Amino acid sequence: MRLAFDLLLTILIELPIFAFFFKRKKRPAVLKFGLLINLISWPIAHILKISTEINVNLIEILVATGEGVGLWFLTECSWKKAFMMSVIANGISFLATSLIHFDPELFQDKQHIIIH
């Protein structure tokens, strides 16, 4: 449940940041590309985190770099803009997923308490 929550949080944070960098006309395409990039990079990053001893910070740097390259190619913007978007979005989402936690029991069925 934690991984699904982190993915949702990452997408909800990063996509608006990507959209912010483009004019209204190009935003729908940027949102699709950003979602595609995240759906590819996010599982790869978590597989590396779980199955290797690679430092988490290095994995995040690799993710930001990979997403920057993807944004650069797919959105046809300058490489500086693509990498700036990627670093900002990934930095904020990494910080948020590191700090924001929830109790999985929140979604468990609980008996209703009836007060007489």
N, CA, C and O of each residue as an XYZ file, in Angstrom:
464
protein
N       0.824     -1.187      0.000
C       0.000      0.000      0.000
C       0.872      1.255      0.000
O       0.529      2.261     -0.621
N       1.986      1.184      0.694
C       2.899      2.336      0.777
C       3.432      2.722     -0.605
O       3.497      3.906     -0.936
N       3.814      1.724     -1.413
C       4.344      2.009     -2.740
C       3.290      2.657     -3.636
O       3.598      3.586     -4.382
N       2.058      2.175     -3.567
C       0.980      2.759     -4.372
C       0.729      4.209     -3.956
O       0.522      5.077     -4.803
N       0.750      4.460     -2.664
C       0.574      5.825     -2.166
C       1.707      6.723     -2.645
O       1.463      7.858     -3.053
N       2.931      6.235     -2.601
C       4.077      7.027     -3.059
C       3.993      7.331     -4.551
O       4.317      8.440     -4.976
N       3.561      6.357     -5.347
C       3.409      6.594     -6.779
C       2.342      7.647     -7.043
O       2.546      8.559     -7.844
N       1.213      7.520     -6.372
C       0.141      8.511     -6.537
C       0.613      9.901     -6.130
O       0.367     10.872     -6.846
N       1.275     10.006     -5.013
C       1.792     11.288     -4.541
C       2.800     11.865     -5.524
O       2.780     13.063     -5.807
N       3.681     11.019     -6.043
C       4.676     11.457     -7.022
C       4.003     12.033     -8.263
O       4.385     13.102     -8.741
N       3.016     11.336     -8.777
C       2.315     11.799     -9.982
C       1.569     13.098     -9.706
O       1.602     14.017    -10.524
N       0.898     13.181     -8.562
C       0.140     14.385     -8.223
C       1.045     15.597     -8.012
O       0.602     16.732     -8.189
N       2.265     15.381     -7.648
C       3.210     16.487     -7.453
C       3.917     16.843     -8.762
O       3.995     18.017     -9.123
N       4.426     15.847     -9.466
C       5.279     16.115    -10.622
C       4.518     16.618    -11.846
O       5.005     17.517    -12.533
N       3.358     16.077    -12.137
C       2.652     16.495    -13.352
C       2.291     17.978    -13.364
O       2.499     18.635    -14.384
N       1.756     18.536    -12.270
C       1.490     19.985    -12.298
C       2.764     20.821    -12.452
O       2.732     21.890    -13.062
N       3.870     20.347    -11.909
C       5.131     21.074    -12.064
C       5.546     21.064    -13.529
O       5.951     22.098    -14.061
N       5.453     19.913    -14.189
C       5.774     19.850    -15.617
C       4.869     20.792    -16.409
O       5.339     21.525    -17.280
N       3.570     20.771    -16.104
C       2.617     21.606    -16.836
C       2.895     23.095    -16.645
O       2.686     23.890    -17.561
N       3.361     23.466    -15.467
C       3.654     24.866    -15.152
C       4.672     25.470    -16.128
O       4.628     26.671    -16.396
N       5.571     24.665    -16.652
C       6.646     25.144    -17.501
C       6.233     25.345    -18.968
O       7.040     25.803    -19.777
N       4.990     25.006    -19.311
C       4.551     25.097    -20.697
C       3.293     25.942    -20.828
O       2.526     26.107    -19.879
N       3.103     26.471    -22.029
C       1.892     27.236    -22.316
C       0.709     26.285    -22.360
O       0.862     25.079    -22.557
N      -0.460     26.846    -22.176
C      -1.699     26.068    -22.055
C      -1.899     25.095    -23.223
O      -2.370     23.977    -23.017
N      -1.556     25.499    -24.415
C      -1.788     24.669    -25.597
C      -0.980     23.370    -25.566
O      -1.448     22.339    -26.049
N       0.205     23.413    -25.015
C       1.082     22.237    -25.011
C       0.934     21.386    -23.736
O       1.493     20.292    -23.661
N       0.198     21.872    -22.749
C       0.090     21.169    -21.465
C      -0.495     19.760    -21.560
O       0.031     18.858    -20.908
N      -1.560     19.522    -22.341
C      -2.088     18.147    -22.394
C      -1.036     17.124    -22.844
O      -0.950     16.028    -22.289
N      -0.246     17.487    -23.844
C       0.800     16.569    -24.318
C       1.868     16.382    -23.249
O       2.350     15.268    -23.043
N       2.239     17.459    -22.572
C       3.258     17.385    -21.523
C       2.780     16.507    -20.376
O       3.563     15.741    -19.815
N       1.512     16.610    -20.025
C       0.970     15.778    -18.955
C       1.007     14.298    -19.339
O       1.331     13.454    -18.504
N       0.684     13.978    -20.584
C       0.755     12.585    -21.046
C       2.193     12.078    -21.013
O       2.459     10.973    -20.539
N       3.120     12.894    -21.522
C       4.526     12.490    -21.527
C       5.063     12.334    -20.104
O       5.798     11.392    -19.808
N       4.690     13.264    -19.234
C       5.135     13.186    -17.841
C       4.616     11.940    -17.147
O       5.341     11.300    -16.385
N       3.357     11.593    -17.411
C       2.786     10.379    -16.834
C       3.506      9.145    -17.364
O       3.838      8.239    -16.600
N       3.745      9.109    -18.670
C       4.461      7.985    -19.271
C       5.856      7.835    -18.676
O       6.270      6.731    -18.321
N       6.565      8.927    -18.572
C       7.922      8.903    -18.025
C       7.908      8.404    -16.577
O       8.752      7.594    -16.194
N       6.964      8.880    -15.782
C       6.884      8.449    -14.390
C       6.497      6.984    -14.259
O       6.992      6.290    -13.371
N       5.619      6.505    -15.134
C       5.216      5.103    -15.075
C       6.342      4.169    -15.491
O       6.297      2.975    -15.197
N       7.346      4.698    -16.169
C       8.523      3.900    -16.522
C       9.604      4.046    -15.452
O      10.154      3.048    -14.986
N       9.909      5.280    -15.063
C      11.038      5.512    -14.150
C      10.734      5.102    -12.710
O      11.626      4.622    -12.012
N       9.520      5.277    -12.262
C       9.180      4.994    -10.873
C       9.382      3.515    -10.519
O      10.036      3.227     -9.516
N       8.847      2.565    -11.305
C       9.082      1.158    -10.955
C      10.562      0.771    -11.029
O      11.050      0.006    -10.196
N      11.262      1.295    -12.015
C      12.694      0.979    -12.125
C      13.432      1.453    -10.876
O      14.255      0.727    -10.320
N      13.132      2.671    -10.443
C      13.786      3.210     -9.250
C      13.489      2.349     -8.027
O      14.389      2.086     -7.229
N      12.257      1.910     -7.869
C      11.910      1.130     -6.689
C      12.449     -0.298     -6.747
O      12.745     -0.891     -5.710
N      12.577     -0.842     -7.928
C      13.224     -2.150     -8.056
C      14.692     -2.029     -7.634
O      15.217     -2.892     -6.930
N      15.344     -0.947     -8.074
C      16.737     -0.722     -7.676
C      16.860     -0.512     -6.163
O      17.796     -1.015     -5.541
N      15.931      0.218     -5.583
C      15.972      0.464     -4.137
C      15.811     -0.829     -3.338
O      16.473     -1.031     -2.320
N      14.931     -1.691     -3.810
C      14.628     -2.915     -3.083
C      15.690     -3.990     -3.297
O      16.038     -4.714     -2.365
N      16.203     -4.095     -4.518
C      17.054     -5.235     -4.859
C      18.550     -4.963     -4.903
O      19.331     -5.884     -5.141
N      18.968     -3.721     -4.678
C      20.398     -3.420     -4.723
C      20.809     -2.642     -3.479
O      19.976     -2.244     -2.664
N      22.070     -2.445     -3.363
C      22.629     -1.665     -2.255
C      22.981     -0.244     -2.697
O      23.690      0.470     -1.988
N      22.487      0.167     -3.866
C      22.786      1.502     -4.381
C      22.150      2.545     -3.458
O      21.006      2.395     -3.030
N      22.895      3.582     -3.166
C      22.425      4.668     -2.317
C      21.154      5.283     -2.911
O      21.083      5.526     -4.116
N      20.158      5.533     -2.069
C      18.877      6.090     -2.501
C      19.078      7.441     -3.196
O      18.409      7.735     -4.187
N      19.984      8.248     -2.684
C      20.217      9.556     -3.295
C      20.774      9.414     -4.706
O      20.414     10.189     -5.592
N      21.641      8.442     -4.924
C      22.176      8.202     -6.263
C      21.068      7.725     -7.201
O      21.018      8.129     -8.362
N      20.192      6.877     -6.705
C      19.056      6.420     -7.522
C      18.197      7.609     -7.914
O      17.771      7.704     -9.066
N      17.935      8.507     -6.994
C      17.116      9.682     -7.305
C      17.796     10.592     -8.326
O      17.126     11.181     -9.175
N      19.109     10.710     -8.251
C      19.845     11.497     -9.245
C      19.715     10.843    -10.621
O      19.516     11.526    -11.625
N      19.826      9.524    -10.657
C      19.666      8.802    -11.919
C      18.250      8.958    -12.473
O      18.070      9.111    -13.681
N      17.256      8.921    -11.604
C      15.858      9.098    -12.024
C      15.665     10.498    -12.594
O      15.073     10.653    -13.663
N      16.151     11.509    -11.901
C      15.999     12.881    -12.381
C      16.692     13.060    -13.729
O      16.175     13.743    -14.613
N      17.854     12.451    -13.881
C      18.582     12.536    -15.151
C      17.804     11.830    -16.261
O      17.633     12.376    -17.351
N      17.337     10.623    -15.981
C      16.565      9.866    -16.974
C      15.276     10.567    -17.365
O      14.916     10.605    -18.542
N      14.584     11.118    -16.385
C      13.349     11.839    -16.684
C      13.653     13.120    -17.458
O      12.885     13.515    -18.335
N      14.755     13.761    -17.140
C      15.155     14.960    -17.887
C      15.398     14.649    -19.347
O      14.965     15.392    -20.228
N      16.095     13.544    -19.606
C      16.337     13.130    -20.991
C      15.006     12.814    -21.687
O      14.784     13.225    -22.826
N      14.137     12.091    -21.003
C      12.831     11.763    -21.575
C      12.004     12.998    -21.881
O      11.400     13.097    -22.949
N      11.975     13.938    -20.950
C      11.232     15.176    -21.184
C      11.820     15.970    -22.341
O      11.090     16.558    -23.139
N      13.133     15.983    -22.426
C      13.807     16.709    -23.497
C      13.407     16.154    -24.865
O      13.061     16.913    -25.770
N      13.455     14.841    -25.011
C      13.104     14.237    -26.293
C      11.617     14.349    -26.603
O      11.244     14.694    -27.724
N      10.770     14.063    -25.632
C       9.337     13.988    -25.897
C       8.665     15.356    -26.020
O       7.753     15.524    -26.830
N       9.101     16.321    -25.235
C       8.441     17.631    -25.276
C       9.089     18.596    -26.261
O       8.545     19.663    -26.543
N      10.251     18.217    -26.779
C      10.987     19.041    -27.743
C      11.313     20.426    -27.191
O      11.342     21.406    -27.936
N      11.557     20.503    -25.890
C      11.984     21.762    -25.292
C      13.509     21.727    -25.183
O      14.143     20.740    -25.558
N      14.082     22.791    -24.677
C      15.540     22.818    -24.532
C      15.962     21.833    -23.443
O      15.185     21.513    -22.543
N      17.184     21.367    -23.538
C      17.658     20.410    -22.541
C      17.752     21.064    -21.172
O      17.558     20.397    -20.156
N      18.050     22.364    -21.129
C      18.123     23.060    -19.836
C      16.758     23.084    -19.158
O      16.646     22.832    -17.958
N      15.729     23.389    -19.933
C      14.370     23.434    -19.395
C      13.942     22.044    -18.917
O      13.359     21.906    -17.842
N      14.231     21.025    -19.713
C      13.835     19.657    -19.362
C      14.500     19.209    -18.064
O      13.851     18.623    -17.198
N      15.792     19.485    -17.933
C      16.505     19.051    -16.729
C      16.109     19.892    -15.516
O      16.059     19.380    -14.398
N      15.832     21.163    -15.726
C      15.377     22.001    -14.619
C      14.020     21.502    -14.107
O      13.810     21.397    -12.899
N      13.102     21.194    -15.031
C      11.796     20.651    -14.635
C      11.968     19.353    -13.863
O      11.349     19.148    -12.819
N      12.804     18.493    -14.384
C      13.001     17.184    -13.773
C      13.605     17.284    -12.377
O      13.156     16.606    -11.453
N      14.614     18.122    -12.224
C      15.263     18.269    -10.916
C      14.291     18.860     -9.899
O      14.219     18.391     -8.763
N      13.554     19.876    -10.297
C      12.589     20.502     -9.379
C      11.488     19.509     -9.000
O      11.196     19.321     -7.819
N      10.885     18.879     -9.998
C       9.777     17.957     -9.742
C      10.227     16.754     -8.919
O       9.546     16.359     -7.973
N      11.364     16.174     -9.270
C      11.843     15.008     -8.538
C      12.319     15.366     -7.138
O      12.142     14.579     -6.208
N      12.912     16.522     -6.976
C      13.329     16.955     -5.642
C      12.144     17.127     -4.709
O      12.171     16.679     -3.562
N      11.101     17.781     -5.213
C       9.915     18.008     -4.380
C       9.187     16.691     -4.100
O       8.757     16.450     -2.972
N       9.047     15.845     -5.113
C       8.330     14.587     -4.879
C       9.132     13.645     -3.979
O       8.548     12.920     -3.173
N      10.452     13.646     -4.106
C      11.285     12.822     -3.215
C      11.140     13.294     -1.772
O      10.997     12.479     -0.860
N      11.175     14.586     -1.571
C      11.011     15.149     -0.231
C       9.624     14.804      0.328
O       9.492     14.399      1.483
N       8.604     14.969     -0.501
C       7.236     14.698     -0.044
C       7.037     13.229      0.311
O       6.455     12.915      1.350
N       7.518     12.326     -0.548
C       7.336     10.901     -0.251
C       8.193     10.446      0.920
O       7.898      9.429      1.547
N       9.243     11.186      1.218
C      10.062     10.865      2.391
C       9.402     11.336      3.684
O       9.573     10.719      4.736
N       8.652     12.426      3.602
C       8.081     13.034      4.798
C       6.622     12.675      5.052
O       6.187     12.635      6.203
N       5.861     12.414      3.993
C       4.422     12.169      4.145
C       4.178     10.667      4.234
O       4.511      9.911      3.321
N       3.600     10.258      5.337
C       3.279      8.853      5.563
C       1.827      8.754      6.011
O       1.257      9.722      6.516
N       1.244      7.601      5.827
C      -0.117      7.394      6.300
C      -0.214      6.025      6.945
O       0.624      5.151      6.720
N      -1.234      5.858      7.738
C      -1.465      4.596      8.432
C      -2.281      3.673      7.526
O      -3.417      4.008      7.190
N      -1.740      2.527      7.123
C      -2.480      1.621      6.232
C      -3.807      1.157      6.819
O      -4.719      0.794      6.077
N      -3.921      1.168      8.128
C      -5.173      0.765      8.764
C      -6.298      1.759      8.494
O      -7.463      1.474      8.769
N      -5.955      2.895      7.970
C      -6.950      3.903      7.628
C      -7.954      3.347      6.621
O      -9.122      3.736      6.627
N      -7.502      2.439      5.757
C      -8.356      1.880      4.725
C      -8.943      0.522      5.086
O      -9.629     -0.094      4.271
N      -8.682      0.057      6.290
C      -9.234     -1.215      6.740
C     -10.689     -1.030      7.146
O     -11.085      0.044      7.600
N     -11.478     -2.083      6.980
C     -12.874     -2.031      7.447
C     -12.876     -2.054      8.968
O     -12.227     -2.891      9.597
N     -13.599     -1.142      9.529
C     -13.702     -1.086     10.983
C     -15.173     -1.169     11.370
O     -16.050     -0.671     10.663
N     -15.414     -1.792     12.478
C     -16.785     -1.870     12.942
C     -17.207     -0.495     13.437
O     -16.444      0.224     14.082
N     -18.432     -0.160     13.117
C     -18.950      1.123     13.557
C     -19.323      1.038     15.039
O     -19.930      0.067     15.490
N     -18.961      2.029     15.743
C     -19.264      2.090     17.173
C     -20.578      2.858     17.325
O     -20.711      4.005     16.900
N     -21.517      2.196     17.933
C     -22.813      2.826     18.141
C     -22.900      3.290     19.592
O     -22.727      2.506     20.525
N     -23.163      4.543     19.754
C     -23.297      5.103     21.102
C     -24.775      5.227     21.408
O     -25.536      5.838     20.658
N     -25.172      4.625     22.546
C     -26.583      4.668     22.960
C     -26.841      5.844     23.821
O     -27.971      6.047     24.266
